[in-house]
């Protein structure tokens, strides 16, 4: 479980996050939604420690991550997996080496064991026989899937996905959503997903948090978001709501 | 003016902080060793052709210019060999070649690390618990500090060889006079001095370029800007430290 308690963050005089609290439960997917520039990415970076918060704290299963020293943080980080917006695969490594990278750095596995684990992870994201291809040789959707495979390689307890569907066609986006949902349940991971894709909200969101102007504006379920009276949330989900009505 | 100086101090402070991060224990020694060899190949071995070509013609031009300037009955012809040897060893090989490497290697380091920064690859390393500064920068520093002295020795040899071959070809010097000149009153300390300078310059090139790459913010345009800034600043620092080290080692 991840608990975020009253965190705030400013860049110079501009406050980008104001007193945000949230709880992400194990085995469930917590979606953070909101428009561009409202602080979703800063929130995620603050949760994983890529940005230091000014006020507040982040707890990983009761451990205060914000107060940890470098070595302690390093241990917690080895329990994290993250899928970045652009996948952030290492350009100089091929698919197999990318997925094997955390294993090579932090495990004592033999080469055979590593290869077995890599192939398992790649199979899990439906990418087989692509081990020798480089990131520049695969599509955006494949990159995201390799990114997920790399993120789960170390059996993480916490999974973070920053805009997993950005730049993907609708079909591939659904594939990625399904993967995140399945992996979260299958491995009992605490997952936080940043998105502004309403299809993701409907597909994978166990809990939805709406961020508006750096503040937590609304919290509820993916079903609840369609019936909320909150003006900003309604405006944000408007298009998806119409689609839902049309479907009905 | 105050803003300009505070900017300089900010860069010095941030550079120092980065270096304290860089010189930490690597995560896994076998991987680290592999990365050093990769960097030696990427930054050093790939620079061989340009170093050889530049040094060869640089030596040839120095020989022709020396011969042109020494057209005096009071100066022996072997002075052309002496002038070429000393110019190449003391200044041209260590400083000029280092400036060229600042352009080639420095821009390559800054753009590589800068691209990794803007495409979140450095964030990905940090999330995994890897010290990105040590993992990415330390192998580059070790590789350049190790390989650049070899490149400079090669540059010295090629420069003097270029002077001999093209000096003979153009008829400005005889082989006997030139070979006698390059051995005349040879001081080994000059080579030591050049190599000390080279090591300092290699450190400047790799760390300044890494610094600019590591703190790149934005996109492709900023990566290009970081790369250019890295080359400009490392070149200026090379010239400054060339003066300081020369004063310290030769004065």
Interface residues (C-beta under 8 A of the other chain):
Chain A: X45 X48 X49 X50 X73 X74 X75 X77 X78 X80 X81 X82 X84 X85 X86 X88 X89 X90 X91 X101 X102 X104 X105 X106 X154 X160
Chain B: X27 X28 X31 X115 X116 X119 X120 X121 X123 X124 X126 X127 X128 X129 X130
